[in-house]
Amino acid sequence: MILPFIKMPLDSRIWIYQSNKKIHEQELIQIKTKLTAFLKNWTAHGDDLKSSFEIKYNRFLIIALNEKSTKASGCSIDSCVHFIQKIEKDYGLNLLDKMNVTFKQGDYISYKSIVEFKNLIKNNSVSKNTIVYNNLVVDIEDFNKNWEVPASKSWHSRLF
């Protein structure tokens, strides 16, 4: 069962998949349609999962799950990962590689490997004040408070 993202409880579990590149508008429309269809039929042991999604900055796919009524099972999480893998293949995206950093440079969103990000730190091209995307947040409340933050307030701080 799919619900509007704004109506999801703050303690809803989330998964964030960041794209290695900006997703074009036409592809976004198709991806939204596929995400809607997947989440409408997403189940755990035959029970509907109350879920939602949001796509931010044409780059981040955010899936939310209200686990108060039904918790995700290993199989339901696997089916979601397989769905994301299919999106990757269909659109030539990299959504599952967690060894990359996405951050703001002015109005532009950059995506770099951790090695490249460390080099930018060394060259003073980014700082502890650089806005980063902390995709390790666990629920919507954490997302709202700690997703788009200065590097000093994220796991990224250990890179400095």
N, C-alpha and C positions, 0 to 999 in steps of 0.2 A: 504494500500500500504506500503510495507516494503522497506526501504532504508538502505544503509550501515551506521553504527553508525557514522563513521568519516565524512560523508557528511551531517549530521544533523546540522541545524543552532544552534549556541551557546545558543540561547534563547529557545530552545526546552525544554519543561517541562519533568521532569523525576520522576520516581518512582523507589526506590531501595528496593529490597526484599533480606534480608540477611538470609542465611541458618544457622541453628543451627549446621550443620556439613558440612565437605567438601563433595562435590558431586563427585562420582566416574566417571571416564572417559566415561564408557559405558552409564551411566545415563545422562551425559552431552550431549552426541550425541542425545539421545532420546528427552531430554528437548529442545535442540536447534531446532530440527525438529518440535516439538509441538509449540514452540514459533513462529517460522517462519510461520507455518500454521495459528495460531491464528491472528498474526499481519497482514497477507495478507488479512484477511477477517474482520478486526476490523473496525467498522463504528460508526458514530454518526448521528442519524436521516437519515440513508441511504447513507450518504456521507463517502467515504473512508477516513481513518485517515492515514496521513503520519507519519510512525513510524519506530522505529528500536529497537534493543536490543543489549546488550553486557553482557557477563558473565565474571566476574573478579574473579580471584583466586579460581575458582571452588566453589565459595561460594555466590557471589552476583549476583542476576539477576537484571539488570538495563534496564528498558523500557523507551524509549524516544518518545516524541510526538511533532511534529511540529504543533503548534496550530495557525500558521499564516493563513493557508488555512481553516482548520476546527478545532474548539475547541472540546474538549472532553465533552460529555454530562454525566449526572448522570447515564444513562443507559449504556453508553460505559465504564465508570469507573467501574460500577458494574460488567459488563461482564469480565473485566480484573481481578478484584478481584476473581470472581468465577473461572476463568481460573487458577489463582495462587493457590486457594484452592484445585483444582483438582490435580495440580502438587504436592502440599503438601501430599495429600492422596496417590497418585500413587507411590511416592518415599519415603514416611516416613520422610518428611522434615517439619521443622517449619520455615515458611517464613514470616508470618504476625505478629509475636509477636514483638512489638516495645519496650518492656521493657527489652531488653538485649543490651549488649555492645560488640562490636567486636573490637579487638585491636591486635597490633603486640607484640609478645614477641620474640625478635630475628627475625629469619626467619619464625617463626610459627605464625599463626593467631588463636587467642583465642576468644571464645564466652562464655560470662558469663552473669548471671543476674546482674541487677544494684546493688542488695544487695551484691553479690559476688565481684563485681568490687569495691564497697566501702570498703569491707574488704581488698582487695588487696592494696588499697590506704592506709588504716590504717596501714597495715603491711609493707609499703614502697616497695611493689612488683611492683607497677606501679607509675608513676609520671606524672607531667604536661607535660613532654617531651615524654611520651609514645604515639606512633602513634595510633590514633583511626580512626574509619570509621564513619564519620558524615553523616548518611543516611537522614538527614533533608534538604539536599541541594535541590534546587528547579528546576534548569535547568542545561544544560550541562556546561555552563560557570562556574556556582557555583560549580558543580561537579569537574571540572578540577582544580579549585583553592582551594576548601574547603572540599573535601571529605576525603582524606587521609592526616590527619594533626596531629600535636601534640595536646594532650588533651587541652592544654592551649588556643588553637585557635578554639575550638569547644564548643558546648553546654555542653560537658563533664566537662568543667572547673568548673562548679558550684558544682560538686561533691567533689572537693578538699577543 
